[in-house]
Amino acid sequence: MHIKLLRVLFLIICFNFSFAQKKETLLTIEGESVSSKEFLKLYNKNLDLVKDENQKQLDNYLELFVNYKLKLKEAENLGLNEDANYKREFENYKKQLTKNYLSDNQVTEALVKEAYDRMRYDIKAYHILIINNTEEEDTLLTYNKLLDYRKILANEGFEVAKTKYHNGETILVEDLGYFSAFKMVYDFESAAYNTNPGEISMPFKTDFGYHVVKVDEKRPSRGTATAAHIMVSVKQNDTTINPEERINEIYKKLLQGENFEALAKQFSDDKSSARNGGKLRAFKSGQLSSIVFENAAFALNKDEITKPVKTKFGWHIIKLIDKQPIQSFNELKPKLESQVKRDARSKLINSAMVKELAKHYKINKNPKIISYFQPILKDAYFSGKFNLPKDFKTESPVITVNDSIYTNNDFLQYLKAKQRNYMRQQTTVKKVLETEFELFYEQSVLDFREKNLVNENEDFADILKEYKDGLLLFELMEKEIWNKASKDSIGLKNYYNINKSKYKWEDRVDVVIASAGTKEIAERVKNLIGSGKTVNNIKTILNTDEKQNIIFTSGLFEKSNPKLPEDLEFKKGTSMVYEHNQGFQVYDIKDVLPSGFKTLKEARGTVVNDYQNQIEEQWLEGLRRKYRVEVNNKVLKRIKSKLNN
């Protein structure tokens, strides 16, 4: 799924045009007009994204645009736009996108400010949760149970409460550690932030069940840390490496004054950060998947390093580069707005949005609807049944929004969907109807807004069409190109054989690398290797409990590998001392493997990609023959003149 989404996004970036309004026609494809406005909007929007200078030329870009339109034409011709999976995925995206356009700005602003104020503090808390099980527990019984549990938590402490009540299934008693805004569901977050340190909340409900929360501490946010690390993975391809021994060897070298960044480049197994001297992206409390790593980093002062620290990923030595306080409200505001619209806060935004929409829509409510439905729900609703009268008026309007009607049957189905929430609850049918009718009213107004949003909001229509076309193009490319190339074993083999010269290994060496912090130590290693000493012999001679002078690495490396100096002489035997990666190395070359052809298995990923490109080129030539493309050269000339001026 992640690969699919990335490819869809890539296709959108490459061909990201807006919902076209009919202007002068630039070209036609099988008689269908494509406007100059549509083309120009695409060209101007993506000009900076195109790295190939040739594609920035208008004629070349027009070719790309025509190819894109031809692919969409072919997708529709094949009926891919009617595929059930395609429709389902598009509708899911549409629902997510719609949420961003159904909001009240004033309410959003207040919720964003509240979220920021909460982010300025981290809360450490415990909670007791009785998980929702309406078939066995009613609200009053659950509430009273929690009051009893709350007394134990208050008087005897967390550990006693956990021992007595936690069963891991229906009752959870948990230490939640530190968290801030957006780390918990909104109702829980609000209860926690409204409880003073040392106090316990009264029972409250979330979608998970009924809770009490004890706030242990409320501290100012630790802000953002930027750190570097040297990691030795617990999983090693090199069987001579013991991870704990290796990290301690590196730590000794650091204590001896060797450069952290140089050692990270030489020895860290985190390849993504090693090339940058171990530097990681900045992170906040709760953002990393390792609390151990996070706490160790935040405990440091600038430029300090930790002793070796173990996490589930391996052993680390962490260096703090910088710590920054939480960003200002204005800096974080755009991100917070997006988060607010995605979580439970959106319910509050929806209510405000409905009030605003009601000023612009013609809305009517049936004033008799509650009295009409009371006998239908009476007695039976809480046990899961309905008492529908024989003359139930299915199509009678409950709510009308402009020209859309939401009927008795719509409200009935809505009530059925909510029925389970009220089973065995201590309430009345009238209260249920009053509550749910208001929610049904909000849902109906927002439903009307959603269905008409494409006509009411041009930006929404633009983005929706971008994704729709990108997703359709993905389905087409997967069917016609990507799957064919990867599954066509005979064609792939033939392509490989014809283009074998493209897939070659560089010269490689099977080598043992000795890394030292000084040239003098490296020279001693070179002499010891020359005298026939083994790696273990040399370690014993040069390394002590107090001092780590040498670290060995072995493997098969191509000439361009960053572990090797560019001027390393590829011949068997012991090399001279090289100064490389801010250290000194000796290379004991066991074997030299000259450049040669990769097998199909070794080069498969690259071969499949190249084969796909060939299939796509041939396929596009076929589409050019299949569909008639006519360019209006007068319009194209005017576009060129306009852009040149």
Beta strands, then each sheet from edge to edge (+ up, - down):
strand 1: 25-29
strand 2: 32-35
strand 3: 121-131
strand 4: 171-179
strand 5: 204-206
strand 6: 209-220
strand 7: 224-233
strand 8: 283-284
strand 9: 309-310
strand 10: 314-324
strand 11: 363-365
strand 12: 397-401
strand 13: 404-407
strand 14: 504-505
strand 15: 508-516
strand 16: 550-558
strand 17: 573-574
strand 18: 578-580
strand 19: 583-593
strand 20: 596-597
strand 21: 629-631
sheet 1: 2+ 1- 21+
sheet 2: 4+ 3- 6+ 5-
sheet 3: 8+ 7- 10+ 9-
sheet 4: 11+ 12- 13+
sheet 5: 14+ 20-
sheet 6: 16+ 15- 19+ 17-
sheet 7: 16+ 15- 19+ 18-
end
